[in-house]
Amino acid sequence: MTGAFYAALHLVEAWFAGRGLHFLSHVERDDWIHKTKELRRTVWPRYKELEFQSQRARYQCVPFDKDDVEQRLLVYLADIEREIRKSLC
């Protein structure tokens, strides 16, 4: 889970870097993702869910259901990647 979240984070960072923006904190990055029209609809909710699940894995040691990870959470990562790649081209 943590790997999926940080993969999403780096995709988002690449998108913003292409626009000359770099962030020093999760809070600052979150603010920009949420207020950026191109990212708000698809990327934002999926990114936040991956972040939430990553925190659950790291700090609460919550076990994950393999099917949920494969059929929902990794699909969220793929959705984020697809949206970011559309904007990078």
GURODREN-346084 format. One record per residue (C-alpha): residue number from 1; chain; x, y, z. Coordinates in steps of 0.5 Angstrom, whole numbers, plus 500, padded with zeros to 3 digits. Layout:
<koldos>
> NUM | A | X | Y | Z .
...
</koldos>
This chain:
<koldos>
> 1 | A | 500 | 500 | 500 .
> 2 | A | 505 | 505 | 502 .
> 3 | A | 509 | 503 | 495 .
> 4 | A | 502 | 505 | 491 .
> 5 | A | 501 | 511 | 495 .
> 6 | A | 509 | 514 | 494 .
> 7 | A | 508 | 512 | 486 .
> 8 | A | 502 | 516 | 486 .
> 9 | A | 506 | 522 | 490 .
> 10 | A | 511 | 522 | 485 .
> 11 | A | 507 | 522 | 479 .
> 12 | A | 503 | 528 | 482 .
> 13 | A | 510 | 531 | 483 .
> 14 | A | 512 | 530 | 476 .
> 15 | A | 506 | 533 | 474 .
> 16 | A | 507 | 539 | 478 .
> 17 | A | 515 | 540 | 476 .
> 18 | A | 513 | 540 | 469 .
> 19 | A | 509 | 547 | 471 .
> 20 | A | 515 | 549 | 475 .
> 21 | A | 512 | 547 | 482 .
> 22 | A | 515 | 543 | 487 .
> 23 | A | 513 | 542 | 494 .
> 24 | A | 516 | 541 | 501 .
> 25 | A | 510 | 538 | 505 .
> 26 | A | 504 | 533 | 504 .
> 27 | A | 500 | 539 | 506 .
> 28 | A | 502 | 544 | 501 .
> 29 | A | 502 | 538 | 495 .
> 30 | A | 495 | 536 | 498 .
> 31 | A | 492 | 544 | 497 .
> 32 | A | 495 | 544 | 490 .
> 33 | A | 492 | 538 | 488 .
> 34 | A | 485 | 539 | 491 .
> 35 | A | 485 | 546 | 488 .
> 36 | A | 488 | 544 | 481 .
> 37 | A | 482 | 543 | 476 .
> 38 | A | 486 | 538 | 472 .
> 39 | A | 487 | 534 | 478 .
> 40 | A | 481 | 535 | 482 .
> 41 | A | 476 | 530 | 479 .
> 42 | A | 480 | 524 | 478 .
> 43 | A | 487 | 524 | 481 .
> 44 | A | 485 | 528 | 488 .
> 45 | A | 480 | 523 | 491 .
> 46 | A | 484 | 517 | 489 .
> 47 | A | 490 | 520 | 491 .
> 48 | A | 487 | 521 | 498 .
> 49 | A | 485 | 514 | 499 .
> 50 | A | 491 | 511 | 497 .
> 51 | A | 494 | 516 | 502 .
> 52 | A | 489 | 514 | 508 .
> 53 | A | 490 | 506 | 506 .
> 54 | A | 498 | 507 | 506 .
> 55 | A | 497 | 511 | 513 .
> 56 | A | 493 | 505 | 516 .
> 57 | A | 498 | 500 | 513 .
> 58 | A | 504 | 504 | 516 .
> 59 | A | 501 | 506 | 523 .
> 60 | A | 496 | 501 | 525 .
> 61 | A | 499 | 495 | 521 .
> 62 | A | 492 | 494 | 518 .
> 63 | A | 492 | 487 | 514 .
> 64 | A | 489 | 488 | 507 .
> 65 | A | 485 | 484 | 503 .
> 66 | A | 489 | 482 | 496 .
> 67 | A | 482 | 483 | 492 .
> 68 | A | 481 | 490 | 495 .
> 69 | A | 488 | 492 | 493 .
> 70 | A | 488 | 489 | 486 .
> 71 | A | 481 | 491 | 484 .
> 72 | A | 481 | 498 | 488 .
> 73 | A | 487 | 501 | 490 .
> 74 | A | 492 | 499 | 485 .
> 75 | A | 486 | 501 | 480 .
> 76 | A | 486 | 508 | 483 .
> 77 | A | 494 | 508 | 482 .
> 78 | A | 493 | 506 | 475 .
> 79 | A | 487 | 511 | 474 .
> 80 | A | 492 | 517 | 477 .
> 81 | A | 498 | 515 | 472 .
> 82 | A | 493 | 515 | 466 .
> 83 | A | 491 | 522 | 468 .
> 84 | A | 498 | 524 | 469 .
> 85 | A | 500 | 522 | 463 .
> 86 | A | 495 | 525 | 459 .
> 87 | A | 497 | 532 | 462 .
> 88 | A | 504 | 530 | 461 .
> 89 | A | 504 | 529 | 453 .
</koldos>
